Amino acid sequence: RPLGGAAITLYAHVENPNTFGLNLSRLAGDLILEGARAAEVDFPLGLPLTAQQDTVIPIQLGLSFSDLGDLADGFDEILTSNRVDYQLDGTLTIDAGAFGQPSFGPQTWLQGSARVFR
């Protein structure tokens, strides 16, 4: 990464309220930082969720600053405030066994403000 980059880990609290287990099989969409599209996200997850249980999953992203043209003007503000607003928009696909493999979205799955470490 000639211009440098950043590692981002988002932690998602997910729960399965159903009486049957399922697998989170894919998350596809966009990571948006400070209102600008920062990266395309496409993860094959294969994460089993037990019936009526919850868990926290880490979603790890690597960003190259050279790919963040729309965000360039906001970097000074991000580094000065040590915070960045984010959201993860996209489609989530589950494997529910006999119930099929439905997809949900597009919608915003995660959003918030994160602390920036340098």
All heavy atoms as an XYZ file, in Angstrom:
886
protein
N       0.834     -1.176      0.000
C       0.000      0.000      0.000
C       0.879      1.241      0.000
O       1.251      1.731      1.065
C      -0.909      0.004      1.224
C      -1.842     -1.171      1.251
C      -2.748     -1.086      2.456
N      -3.593     -2.261      2.501
C      -4.044     -2.819      3.584
N      -3.745     -2.318      4.759
N      -4.804     -3.870      3.533
N       1.196      1.770     -1.168
C       2.131      2.889     -1.255
C       1.698      4.124     -0.470
O       2.526      4.860      0.032
C       2.211      3.185     -2.747
C       1.261      2.301     -3.425
C       0.695      1.340     -2.438
N       0.397      4.383     -0.354
C      -0.075      5.547      0.388
C      -0.475      5.199      1.820
O      -0.999      6.040      2.540
C      -1.275      6.186     -0.328
C      -0.987      6.766     -1.706
C      -2.257      7.345     -2.307
C       0.082      7.846     -1.624
N      -0.254      3.978      2.228
C      -0.642      3.550      3.570
C      -2.037      2.967      3.577
O      -2.696      2.852      2.551
N      -2.479      2.597      4.744
C      -3.796      1.992      4.847
C      -4.247      1.911      6.285
O      -3.613      2.444      7.192
N      -5.342      1.227      6.466
C      -5.923      1.088      7.794
C      -6.529     -0.294      7.926
O      -7.017     -0.865      6.949
C      -6.994      2.153      8.011
N      -6.487     -0.800      9.117
C      -7.167     -2.048      9.443
C      -8.380     -1.690     10.290
O      -8.270     -0.913     11.240
C      -6.240     -2.977     10.205
N      -9.507     -2.229      9.920
C     -10.752     -1.943     10.632
C     -11.377     -3.268     11.039
O     -11.501     -4.177     10.217
C     -11.740     -1.160      9.747
C     -11.162      0.212      9.399
C     -13.085     -1.020     10.427
C     -12.024      1.004      8.453
N     -11.753     -3.356     12.298
C     -12.497     -4.510     12.770
C     -13.804     -4.003     13.363
O     -13.800     -3.188     14.289
C     -11.726     -5.305     13.834
O     -10.476     -5.715     13.296
C     -12.513     -6.536     14.260
N     -14.915     -4.441     12.782
C     -16.235     -4.131     13.309
C     -16.722     -5.369     14.049
O     -16.567     -6.491     13.566
C     -17.206     -3.794     12.178
C     -16.852     -2.618     11.285
C     -17.865     -2.486     10.149
C     -16.787     -1.336     12.086
N     -17.300     -5.174     15.214
C     -17.836     -6.291     15.987
C     -19.350     -6.237     15.916
O     -19.954     -5.238     16.291
C     -17.362     -6.217     17.434
C     -15.883     -6.439     17.552
C     -14.997     -5.367     17.511
C     -15.361     -7.721     17.670
C     -13.629     -5.567     17.599
C     -13.995     -7.921     17.766
C     -13.141     -6.845     17.729
O     -11.798     -7.047     17.803
N     -19.933     -7.304     15.409
C     -21.380     -7.356     15.221
C     -21.993     -8.328     16.226
O     -21.592     -9.485     16.300
C     -21.714     -7.801     13.807
N     -22.946     -7.844     17.003
C     -23.707     -8.705     17.907
C     -24.874     -9.265     17.096
O     -25.708     -8.510     16.600
C     -24.214     -7.897     19.107
C     -25.084     -8.689     20.015
N     -26.415     -8.439     20.186
C     -24.794     -9.755     20.798
C     -26.916     -9.299     21.027
N     -25.956    -10.117     21.421
N     -24.900    -10.570     16.919
C     -25.957    -11.212     16.145
C     -26.683    -12.230     17.023
O     -26.085    -12.844     17.903
C     -25.417    -11.899     14.865
C     -24.869    -10.881     13.896
C     -24.369    -12.930     15.196
N     -27.971    -12.353     16.777
C     -28.744    -13.324     17.537
C     -29.693    -14.081     16.625
O     -30.134    -13.567     15.591
C     -29.496    -12.658     18.675
C     -30.462    -11.571     18.266
C     -31.083    -10.882     19.463
O     -31.929    -11.512     20.125
O     -30.715     -9.737     19.737
N     -29.977    -15.300     17.010
C     -30.918    -16.143     16.289
C     -32.124    -16.372     17.205
O     -32.065    -17.190     18.116
C     -30.266    -17.479     15.919
C     -31.226    -18.399     15.203
O     -32.338    -18.019     14.871
N     -30.802    -19.621     14.969
N     -33.224    -15.664     16.967
C     -34.397    -15.815     17.831
C     -35.236    -17.058     17.486
O     -36.186    -17.379     18.199
C     -35.191    -14.533     17.556
C     -34.851    -14.208     16.134
C     -33.407    -14.635     15.962
N     -34.867    -17.743     16.406
C     -35.650    -18.890     15.943
C     -35.449    -20.118     16.831
O     -34.474    -20.210     17.568
C     -35.252    -19.237     14.500
C     -35.497    -18.077     13.566
O     -36.614    -17.638     13.382
N     -34.425    -17.540     13.005
N     -36.352    -21.057     16.701
C     -36.248    -22.316     17.451
C     -35.414    -23.350     16.710
O     -35.331    -24.496     17.137
C     -37.653    -22.890     17.730
O     -38.335    -23.061     16.482
C     -38.450    -21.954     18.635
N     -34.801    -22.963     15.605
C     -33.934    -23.852     14.824
C     -32.626    -23.133     14.530
O     -32.578    -21.913     14.444
C     -34.613    -24.292     13.514
C     -35.065    -23.143     12.655
C     -34.214    -22.585     11.711
C     -36.339    -22.604     12.795
C     -34.620    -21.522     10.918
C     -36.757    -21.537     12.004
C     -35.892    -21.003     11.069
N     -31.552    -23.899     14.402
C     -30.248    -23.327     14.079
C     -30.157    -22.929     12.616
O     -30.922    -23.414     11.776
N     -29.238    -22.037     12.323
C     -28.997    -21.620     10.950
C     -27.552    -21.174     10.826
O     -26.833    -21.061     11.810
C     -29.957    -20.503     10.528
C     -30.090    -19.275     11.435
C     -29.060    -18.226     11.096
C     -31.476    -18.706     11.290
N     -27.117    -20.936      9.599
C     -25.761    -20.454      9.328
C     -25.826    -19.120      8.615
O     -26.564    -18.977      7.640
C     -24.994    -21.435      8.426
C     -24.571    -22.668      9.166
O     -23.945    -22.588     10.206
N     -24.930    -23.828      8.628
N     -25.050    -18.147      9.099
C     -24.854    -16.923      8.329
C     -23.870    -17.293      7.232
O     -22.737    -17.668      7.510
C     -24.260    -15.817      9.204
C     -25.116    -15.321     10.352
C     -24.364    -14.263     11.136
C     -26.420    -14.770      9.845
N     -24.297    -17.222      5.986
C     -23.441    -17.725      4.911
C     -22.731    -16.648      4.109
O     -21.657    -16.894      3.571
C     -24.228    -18.652      3.986
O     -25.347    -18.007      3.448
N     -23.293    -15.423      4.036
C     -22.631    -14.397      3.220
C     -23.107    -13.009      3.613
O     -24.275    -12.796      3.897
C     -22.945    -14.632      1.751
C     -22.250    -13.652      0.820
C     -22.412    -14.075     -0.627
N     -21.731    -13.160     -1.492
C     -22.309    -12.497     -2.480
N     -23.579    -12.676     -2.738
N     -21.614    -11.674     -3.226
N     -22.167    -12.079      3.601
C     -22.455    -10.667      3.793
C     -21.806     -9.920      2.639
O     -20.599    -10.024      2.439
C     -21.890    -10.173      5.126
C     -21.999     -8.675      5.408
C     -23.459     -8.246      5.470
C     -21.282     -8.328      6.703
N     -22.606     -9.206      1.879
C     -22.087     -8.456      0.729
C     -22.662     -7.044      0.759
O     -23.852     -6.862      1.009
C     -22.461     -9.148     -0.578
N     -21.801     -6.050      0.520
C     -22.280     -4.680      0.517
C     -21.151     -3.672      0.524
O     -20.092     -3.918     -0.056
N     -21.362     -2.563      1.214
C     -20.408     -1.460      1.233
C     -20.150     -0.983      2.654
O     -21.076     -0.881      3.466
C     -20.949     -0.261      0.440
C     -21.080     -0.554     -1.035
O     -20.098     -1.033     -1.622
O     -22.164     -0.307     -1.593
N     -18.884     -0.663      2.933
C     -18.508      0.019      4.160
C     -18.478      1.506      3.843
O     -17.835      1.931      2.878
C     -17.129     -0.438      4.652
C     -16.593      0.325      5.851
C     -17.453      0.067      7.090
C     -15.145     -0.028      6.115
N     -19.171      2.275      4.648
C     -19.249      3.716      4.453
C     -18.624      4.386      5.667
O     -18.991      4.103      6.805
C     -20.714      4.159      4.264
C     -21.264      3.480      3.005
C     -20.830      5.671      4.193
C     -22.751      3.538      2.859
N     -17.621      5.246      5.427
C     -16.961      5.992      6.485
C     -17.213      7.472      6.268
O     -16.996      7.987      5.174
C     -15.450      5.731      6.482
C     -15.008      4.286      6.691
C     -13.493      4.173      6.548
C     -15.454      3.767      8.051
N     -17.680      8.149      7.306
C     -17.953      9.588      7.230
C     -18.824      9.933      6.015
O     -18.610     10.939      5.344
C     -16.653     10.388      7.210
C     -15.853     10.296      8.475
C     -16.555     10.918      9.672
O     -17.283     11.916      9.514
O     -16.377     10.382     10.784
N     -19.781      9.073      5.703
C     -20.719      9.322      4.617
C     -20.205      8.997      3.229
O     -20.924      9.165      2.249
N     -18.970      8.527      3.099
C     -18.378      8.207      1.791
C     -18.112      6.702      1.695
O     -17.625      6.092      2.655
C     -17.084      8.981      1.585
N     -18.400      6.135      0.545
C     -18.132      4.716      0.335
C     -16.628      4.476      0.428
O     -15.843      5.107     -0.256
C     -18.629      4.269     -1.036
C     -18.460      2.789     -1.261
C     -18.936      2.402     -2.669
N     -18.684      1.022     -2.948
C     -17.506      0.522     -3.331
N     -16.475      1.316     -3.499
N     -17.357     -0.760     -3.561
N     -16.230      3.562      1.317
C     -14.814      3.328      1.556
C     -14.347      1.978      1.037
O     -13.183      1.836      0.681
C     -14.512      3.430      3.055
N     -15.221      0.990      1.011
C     -14.796     -0.334      0.574
C     -16.003     -1.191      0.229
O     -17.082     -1.013      0.794
C     -13.986     -1.029      1.669
N     -15.786     -2.102     -0.672
C     -16.773     -3.127     -0.972
C     -16.528     -4.290     -0.025
O     -15.389     -4.660      0.253
C     -16.633     -3.599     -2.420
C     -17.679     -4.602     -2.821
C     -17.568     -4.989     -4.284
O     -17.068     -4.182     -5.087
O     -17.974     -6.111     -4.613
N     -17.585     -4.848      0.491
C     -17.504     -5.951      1.435
C     -18.160     -7.167      0.808
O     -19.265     -7.078      0.287
C     -18.233     -5.587      2.756
C     -18.243     -6.746      3.719
C     -17.614     -4.354      3.378
N     -17.474     -8.289      0.823
C     -18.054     -9.536      0.326
C     -17.407    -10.686      1.092
O     -16.296    -11.103      0.776
C     -17.834     -9.689     -1.175
C     -18.696    -10.794     -1.781
O     -19.377    -11.512     -1.029
O     -18.678    -10.929     -3.008
N     -18.094    -11.138      2.132
C     -17.550    -12.176      2.999
C     -18.364    -13.455      2.912
O     -19.570    -13.439      3.154
C     -17.588    -11.744      4.466
C     -16.647    -10.647      4.804
C     -17.112     -9.398      5.142
C     -15.278    -10.872      4.801
C     -16.243     -8.379      5.465
C     -14.403     -9.854      5.121
C     -14.881     -8.605      5.452
N     -17.703    -14.552      2.618
C     -18.360    -15.844      2.869
C     -18.157    -16.133      4.364
O     -17.031    -16.201      4.842
C     -17.570    -16.809      1.992
C     -16.234    -16.175      1.827
C     -16.433    -14.691      1.962
N     -19.237    -16.211      5.119
C     -19.102    -16.305      6.566
C     -19.086    -17.750      7.079
O     -18.196    -18.129      7.811
C     -20.222    -15.518      7.256
C     -20.178    -14.007      7.040
C     -21.406    -13.340      7.635
C     -18.931    -13.411      7.641
N     -20.101    -18.533      6.738
C     -20.168    -19.896      7.245
C     -20.219    -19.954      8.760
O     -19.628    -20.832      9.379
N     -20.935    -19.019      9.378
C     -20.992    -18.924     10.830
C     -22.274    -19.576     11.356
O     -23.373    -19.103     11.093
C     -20.953    -17.463     11.255
C     -21.048    -17.197     12.741
C     -19.762    -17.643     13.434
C     -21.302    -15.736     12.996
N     -22.144    -20.674     12.111
C     -23.346    -21.309     12.663
C     -23.913    -20.506     13.830
O     -23.173    -20.006     14.673
C     -22.848    -22.676     13.137
C     -21.394    -22.532     13.308
C     -20.939    -21.415     12.412
N     -25.237    -20.380     13.845
C     -25.937    -19.740     14.957
C     -26.906    -20.759     15.551
O     -27.833    -21.208     14.885
C     -26.718    -18.514     14.486
C     -25.916    -17.291     14.111
C     -26.841    -16.190     13.612
C     -25.110    -16.781     15.283
N     -26.682    -21.086     16.797
C     -27.538    -22.027     17.504
C     -28.908    -21.395     17.742
O     -29.024    -20.177     17.884
C     -26.890    -22.402     18.855
O     -25.564    -22.853     18.598
C     -27.653    -23.481     19.567
N     -29.936    -22.227     17.808
C     -31.295    -21.739     18.061
C     -31.352    -20.934     19.349
O     -30.775    -21.326     20.365
C     -32.257    -22.924     18.139
N     -31.995    -19.790     19.278
C     -32.244    -18.896     20.410
C     -30.967    -18.528     21.179
O     -30.979    -18.420     22.396
C     -33.293    -19.517     21.337
C     -34.612    -19.697     20.616
C     -35.678    -20.350     21.457
O     -35.393    -21.161     22.324
N     -36.921    -19.994     21.183
N     -29.887    -18.305     20.441
C     -28.608    -17.910     21.035
C     -28.099    -16.641     20.341
O     -28.600    -16.257     19.297
C     -27.562    -19.019     20.881
C     -27.901    -20.294     21.617
C     -27.830    -20.121     23.124
O     -26.901    -19.526     23.644
N     -28.837    -20.623     23.824
N     -27.089    -16.021     20.933
C     -26.462    -14.860     20.313
C     -24.954    -14.995     20.423
O     -24.435    -15.795     21.198
C     -26.948    -13.560     20.944
C     -26.559    -13.435     22.410
O     -26.372    -14.467     23.081
O     -26.440    -12.297     22.888
N     -24.260    -14.205     19.610
C     -22.797    -14.216     19.603
C     -22.302    -12.892     19.048
O     -23.066    -12.114     18.484
C     -22.252    -15.403     18.769
O     -20.843    -15.506     18.962
C     -22.539    -15.221     17.280
N     -21.026    -12.640     19.200
C     -20.384    -11.462     18.624
C     -19.384    -11.955     17.593
O     -18.568    -12.823     17.883
C     -19.682    -10.613     19.705
C     -18.905     -9.475     19.072
C     -20.698    -10.079     20.708
N     -19.480    -11.416     16.375
C     -18.546    -11.822     15.322
C     -17.700    -10.621     14.900
O     -18.205     -9.513     14.763
C     -19.251    -12.425     14.092
C     -20.241    -11.444     13.459
C     -19.939    -13.717     14.435
C     -20.753    -11.873     12.109
N     -16.400    -10.839     14.717
C     -15.544     -9.767     14.198
C     -15.591     -9.767     12.668
O     -15.547    -10.817     12.036
C     -14.157    -10.149     14.709
C     -14.201    -11.638     14.825
C     -15.627    -11.995     15.149
N     -15.716     -8.596     12.100
C     -15.662     -8.423     10.648
C     -14.428     -7.584     10.377
O     -14.384     -6.394     10.713
C     -16.932     -7.741     10.109
C     -18.165     -8.573     10.462
C     -16.833     -7.520      8.609
C     -19.477     -7.889     10.163
N     -13.401     -8.202      9.796
C     -12.121     -7.524      9.603
C     -11.982     -7.031      8.169
O     -12.229     -7.774      7.228
C     -10.985     -8.465      9.958
C     -11.039     -8.865     11.414
C      -9.955     -9.841     11.803
O      -9.400    -10.536     10.969
N      -9.650     -9.883     13.078
N     -11.567     -5.773      8.048
C     -11.414     -5.129      6.749
C     -10.040     -4.483      6.659
O      -9.553     -3.904      7.635
C     -12.465     -4.034      6.559
C     -13.922     -4.446      6.714
C     -14.795     -3.227      6.863
C     -14.344     -5.266      5.525
N      -9.433     -4.556      5.500
C      -8.197     -3.841      5.231
C      -8.468     -2.807      4.152
O      -9.023     -3.123      3.109
N      -8.111     -1.561      4.419
C      -8.362     -0.474      3.474
C      -7.053      0.135      3.018
O      -6.143      0.352      3.816
C      -9.197      0.621      4.127
C     -10.532      0.221      4.735
C     -11.159      1.417      5.417
C     -11.454     -0.336      3.683
N      -6.973      0.431      1.751
C      -5.835      1.161      1.207
C      -6.239      2.624      1.057
O      -7.303      2.920      0.508
C      -5.443      0.589     -0.153
O      -4.461      1.401     -0.752
N      -5.420      3.536      1.568
C      -5.754      4.953      1.452
C      -5.883      5.390      0.000
O      -6.610      6.323     -0.309
C      -4.721      5.811      2.178
C      -4.768      5.682      3.678
C      -3.627      5.889      4.425
C      -5.939      5.364      4.343
C      -3.652      5.779      5.804
C      -5.980      5.244      5.717
C      -4.830      5.453      6.451
N      -5.198      4.721     -0.920
C      -5.294      5.095     -2.329
C      -6.686      4.809     -2.901
O      -7.056      5.370     -3.920
C      -4.235      4.359     -3.154
O      -4.439      2.964     -3.110
N      -7.466      3.973     -2.244
C      -8.823      3.650     -2.700
C      -9.889      4.526     -2.051
O     -11.070      4.344     -2.301
C      -9.156      2.181     -2.391
C      -8.280      1.216     -3.156
O      -7.774      1.609     -4.230
O      -8.097      0.091     -2.679
N      -9.477      5.464     -1.230
C     -10.437      6.249     -0.455
C     -10.542      7.687     -0.935
O     -10.602      8.612     -0.136
C     -10.043      6.220      1.025
C      -9.974      4.844      1.669
C      -9.520      4.959      3.109
C     -11.300      4.130      1.580
N     -10.600      7.893     -2.231
C     -10.621      9.235     -2.806
C     -11.689     10.136     -2.231
O     -11.442     11.306     -1.936
N     -12.919      9.613     -2.035
C     -14.013     10.434     -1.518
C     -13.807     10.836     -0.064
O     -14.416     11.770      0.423
C     -15.344      9.694     -1.642
C     -15.759      9.504     -3.096
O     -15.234     10.224     -3.958
O     -16.612      8.634     -3.357
N     -12.932     10.125      0.619
C     -12.708     10.389      2.033
C     -11.504     11.289      2.291
O     -11.277     11.695      3.419
C     -12.453      9.057      2.752
C     -13.503      8.564      3.714
C     -13.071      7.259      4.328
C     -13.868      9.544      4.755
N     -10.746     11.590      1.279
C      -9.481     12.312      1.447
C      -9.654     13.620      2.220
O      -8.847     13.942      3.095
C      -8.845     12.581      0.090
N     -10.690     14.366      1.920
C     -10.897     15.648      2.590
C     -11.229     15.484      4.067
O     -11.002     16.387      4.862
C     -12.002     16.447      1.907
C     -11.623     16.851      0.490
O     -10.404     16.943      0.214
O     -12.529     17.055     -0.333
N     -11.762     14.337      4.439
C     -12.165     14.129      5.826
C     -11.108     13.517      6.717
O     -11.308     13.404      7.928
N      -9.956     13.132      6.151
C      -8.935     12.469      6.966
C      -8.402     13.358      8.085
O      -8.169     12.889      9.192
C      -7.767     11.970      6.113
C      -7.996     10.599      5.575
C      -7.960     10.371      4.212
C      -8.246      9.533      6.420
C      -8.179      9.101      3.716
C      -8.464      8.265      5.932
C      -8.430      8.045      4.571
N      -8.192     14.631      7.810
C      -7.699     15.532      8.861
C      -8.667     15.564     10.037
O      -8.253     15.494     11.201
C      -7.489     16.954      8.321
C      -6.288     17.051      7.405
O      -5.393     16.183      7.521
O      -6.240     17.981      6.581
N      -9.938     15.653      9.750
C     -10.956     15.675     10.808
C     -10.968     14.362     11.581
O     -11.045     14.354     12.811
C     -12.340     15.954     10.212
C     -13.468     15.880     11.223
C     -13.393     16.949     12.311
O     -12.824     18.016     12.066
O     -13.898     16.689     13.421
N     -10.877     13.245     10.876
C     -10.863     11.932     11.528
C      -9.660     11.816     12.453
O      -9.777     11.395     13.605
C     -10.861     10.797     10.482
C     -12.194     10.761      9.737
C     -10.574      9.455     11.137
C     -12.206      9.861      8.518
N      -8.482     12.203     11.964
C      -7.269     12.080     12.766
C      -7.247     13.065     13.926
O      -6.710     12.774     14.991
C      -6.041     12.244     11.883
C      -5.852     11.132     10.844
C      -4.657     11.442      9.952
C      -5.704      9.776     11.501
N      -7.841     14.233     13.739
C      -7.896     15.226     14.808
C      -8.876     14.809     15.903
O      -8.587     14.923     17.087
C      -8.306     16.613     14.252
O      -7.364     17.001     13.253
C      -8.349     17.657     15.341
N     -10.023     14.308     15.500
C     -11.056     13.944     16.486
C     -10.868     12.535     17.042
O     -11.475     12.187     18.050
C     -12.441     14.045     15.846
O     -12.609     13.022     14.869
N     -10.033     11.730     16.364
C      -9.827     10.327     16.749
C     -11.126      9.520     16.727
O     -11.287      8.567     17.476
C      -9.155     10.199     18.117
C      -7.724     10.665     18.086
O      -7.050     10.560     17.070
N      -7.259     11.207     19.186
N     -12.062      9.916     15.878
C     -13.340      9.213     15.735
C     -13.713      9.163     14.261
O     -13.362     10.053     13.491
C     -14.443      9.924     16.498
C     -14.095     10.062     17.964
C     -15.183      9.885     18.963
N     -16.077      8.796     18.922
C     -15.881      7.596     19.524
N     -14.748      7.330     20.113
N     -16.816      6.691     19.514
N     -14.440      8.117     13.916
C     -14.943      8.001     12.558
C     -16.341      7.379     12.607
O     -16.577      6.420     13.337
C     -13.988      7.173     11.651
C     -13.838      5.749     12.148
C     -14.445      7.193     10.198
N     -17.271      7.991     11.883
C     -18.613      7.434     11.759
C     -18.592      6.376     10.668
O     -17.962      6.566      9.620
C     -19.627      8.521     11.393
C     -19.839      9.522     12.527
O     -19.675      9.124     13.702
O     -20.160     10.681     12.235
N     -19.270      5.262     10.909
C     -19.282      4.169      9.942
C     -20.679      3.591      9.811
O     -21.532      3.759     10.693
C     -18.309      3.060     10.369
C     -18.749      2.336     11.622
C     -19.607      1.236     11.546
C     -18.344      2.757     12.875
C     -20.035      0.592     12.695
C     -18.765      2.115     14.016
C     -19.616      1.024     13.918
O     -20.048      0.398     15.054
N     -20.880      2.915      8.703
C     -22.054      2.072      8.540
C     -21.717      0.987      7.535
O     -20.876      1.171      6.656
C     -23.298      2.853      8.156
C     -23.363      3.362      6.735
C     -24.615      4.197      6.509
O     -24.850      5.161      7.227
N     -25.403      3.831      5.531
N     -22.351     -0.142      7.713
C     -22.165     -1.282      6.833
C     -23.519     -1.593      6.229
O     -24.448     -1.989      6.939
C     -21.617     -2.479      7.613
C     -21.292     -3.727      6.808
C     -20.203     -3.444      5.780
C     -20.852     -4.852      7.730
N     -23.642     -1.331      4.923
C     -24.882     -1.568      4.190
C     -24.699     -2.787      3.305
O     -23.613     -3.001      2.764
C     -25.219     -0.371      3.290
C     -25.530      0.887      4.065
O     -25.771      0.800      5.282
O     -25.532      1.967      3.447
N     -25.761     -3.545      3.123
C     -25.641     -4.668      2.203
C     -26.725     -5.699      2.373
O     -27.791     -5.444      2.927
N     -26.401     -6.891      1.904
C     -27.313     -8.022      1.893
C     -26.697     -9.162      2.698
O     -25.514     -9.460      2.540
C     -27.565     -8.487      0.440
O     -28.092     -7.375     -0.296
C     -28.548     -9.625      0.385
N     -27.508     -9.771      3.539
C     -27.086    -10.897      4.363
C     -27.829    -12.138      3.893
O     -29.048    -12.109      3.728
C     -27.406    -10.615      5.826
C     -27.001    -11.667      6.834
C     -25.485    -11.755      6.925
C     -27.595    -11.354      8.186
N     -27.087    -13.219      3.676
C     -27.692    -14.486      3.252
C     -27.495    -15.507      4.357
O     -26.421    -15.593      4.949
C     -27.043    -14.998      1.951
O     -27.180    -13.983      0.948
C     -27.705    -16.272      1.463
N     -28.547    -16.258      4.637
C     -28.449    -17.314      5.637
C     -28.750    -18.656      4.988
O     -29.424    -18.735      3.966
C     -29.385    -17.087      6.841
C     -30.853    -17.115      6.416
C     -29.053    -15.802      7.554
C     -31.806    -17.178      7.573
N     -28.222    -19.703      5.589
C     -28.551    -21.068      5.195
C     -29.384    -21.636      6.336
O     -28.878    -21.879      7.427
C     -27.277    -21.888      4.991
C     -27.557    -23.309      4.533
O     -28.739    -23.729      4.543
O     -26.603    -23.997      4.180
N     -30.667    -21.807      6.075
C     -31.600    -22.269      7.096
C     -32.018    -23.714      6.859
O     -33.135    -24.113      7.192
C     -32.810    -21.352      7.154
N     -31.135    -24.497      6.256
C     -31.420    -25.917      6.034
C     -32.645    -26.124      5.168
O     -32.725    -25.610      4.056
N     -33.622    -26.838      5.703
C     -34.839    -27.164      4.957
C     -35.655    -25.928      4.586
O     -36.486    -25.979      3.682
C     -35.705    -28.129      5.772
N     -35.407    -24.805      5.277
C     -36.144    -23.576      4.989
C     -35.523    -22.771      3.849
O     -36.038    -21.729      3.472
C     -36.249    -22.717      6.248
C     -37.030    -23.368      7.344
C     -36.382    -23.881      8.446
C     -38.409    -23.494      7.258
C     -37.092    -24.497      9.465
C     -39.124    -24.102      8.266
C     -38.465    -24.622      9.373
N     -34.395    -23.230      3.325
C     -33.776    -22.574      2.177
C     -32.646    -21.631      2.546
O     -32.110    -21.673      3.654
N     -32.284    -20.765      1.573
C     -31.185    -19.808      1.737
C     -31.667    -18.396      1.401
O     -31.276    -17.824      0.387
C     -30.013    -20.201      0.850
C     -29.400    -21.517      1.239
C     -28.179    -21.844      0.416
O     -27.860    -21.177     -0.566
N     -27.476    -22.884      0.811
N     -32.483    -17.827      2.259
C     -32.989    -16.477      1.963
C     -31.924    -15.410      2.166
O     -30.986    -15.578      2.947
C     -34.121    -16.314      2.981
C     -33.749    -17.206      4.113
C     -33.024    -18.369      3.485
N     -32.087    -14.315      1.433
C     -31.241    -13.128      1.579
C     -32.098    -11.995      2.125
O     -33.284    -11.886      1.798
C     -30.642    -12.720      0.232
O     -29.718    -13.676     -0.198
N     -31.490    -11.156      2.923
C     -32.179    -10.021      3.530
C     -31.419     -8.752      3.200
O     -30.206     -8.699      3.305
C     -32.257    -10.207      5.052
C     -32.959    -11.467      5.457
C     -32.236    -12.618      5.689
C     -34.337    -11.501      5.568
C     -32.879    -13.792      6.052
C     -34.988    -12.669      5.932
C     -34.253    -13.820      6.174
N     -32.152     -7.729      2.815
C     -31.533     -6.464      2.456
C     -31.805     -6.150      1.000
O     -32.593     -6.835      0.364
N     -31.186     -5.131      0.468
C     -30.138     -4.330      1.119
C     -30.713     -3.456      2.230
O     -31.833     -2.965      2.138
C     -29.558     -3.499     -0.009
C     -30.620     -3.429     -1.042
C     -31.442     -4.681     -0.894
N     -29.899     -3.318      3.266
C     -30.232     -2.448      4.383
C     -28.954     -2.149      5.156
O     -27.902     -2.715      4.881
C     -31.267     -3.095      5.300
C     -30.748     -4.288      6.089
C     -31.841     -4.881      6.964
O     -32.894     -5.244      6.463
N     -31.598     -4.966      8.259
N     -29.058     -1.255      6.136
C     -27.923     -0.958      7.004
C     -27.905     -1.996      8.117
O     -28.878     -2.139      8.855
C     -28.039      0.459      7.591
O     -28.009      1.402      6.513
C     -26.899      0.758      8.548
N     -26.779     -2.716      8.221
C     -26.641     -3.766      9.237
C     -25.911     -3.268     10.475
O     -26.194     -3.700     11.583
C     -25.908     -4.978      8.661
C     -26.730     -5.664      7.617
C     -26.562     -5.583      6.265
C     -27.870     -6.491      7.822
N     -27.530     -6.320      5.625
C     -28.348     -6.891      6.555
C     -28.544     -6.935      8.951
C     -29.456     -7.710      6.390
C     -29.655     -7.757      8.789
C     -30.101     -8.133      7.524
N     -24.940     -2.421     10.288
C     -24.175     -1.875     11.408
C     -23.990     -0.388     11.189
O     -23.791      0.050     10.060
C     -22.782     -2.519     11.496
C     -22.681     -4.011     11.737
C     -21.240     -4.465     11.560
C     -23.186     -4.368     13.114
N     -24.004      0.387     12.266
C     -23.651      1.802     12.165
C     -23.264      2.305     13.536
O     -23.680      1.758     14.553
C     -24.773      2.633     11.572
C     -26.012      2.749     12.412
C     -27.090      3.558     11.714
O     -27.124      3.657     10.490
N     -27.975      4.146     12.479
N     -22.431      3.302     13.527
C     -21.994      3.880     14.789
C     -20.813      4.792     14.584
O     -20.509      5.231     13.471
N     -20.128      5.053     15.684
C     -18.937      5.878     15.676
C     -17.857      5.085     16.374
O     -18.089      4.483     17.420
C     -19.208      7.192     16.417
O     -18.086      8.021     16.373
N     -16.667      5.060     15.786
C     -15.571      4.267     16.332
C     -14.377      5.144     16.654
O     -14.154      6.175     16.018
C     -15.158      3.200     15.320
N     -13.633      4.712     17.624
C     -12.409      5.393     18.012
C     -11.289      5.019     17.042
O     -11.181      3.876     16.619
C     -12.030      4.964     19.422
C     -11.132      5.894     20.098
C     -11.091      5.600     21.576
N      -9.832      6.121     22.041
C      -9.147      5.638     23.028
N      -9.589      4.611     23.686
N      -8.018      6.182     23.356
N     -10.462      5.986     16.686
C      -9.362      5.764     15.748
C      -8.068      5.686     16.555
O      -7.757      6.572     17.346
C      -9.276      6.915     14.713
C      -8.041      6.759     13.844
C     -10.543      6.964     13.878
N      -7.317      4.601     16.332
C      -6.008      4.437     16.975
C      -4.933      4.636     15.922
O      -5.031      4.097     14.840
C      -5.871      3.029     17.582
C      -6.852      2.759     18.669
C      -8.031      2.070     18.396
C      -6.630      3.195     19.953
C      -8.955      1.813     19.398
C      -7.542      2.946     20.956
C      -8.705      2.252     20.680
N      -3.912      5.423     16.253
C      -2.826      5.655     15.309
C      -1.561      5.022     15.802
O      -1.295      4.865     16.929
C      -2.555      7.136     15.102
C      -3.730      7.880     14.580
C      -3.380      9.298     14.297
N      -3.830     10.130     15.426
C      -3.443     11.346     15.594
N      -2.583     11.901     14.801
N      -3.908     12.058     16.587
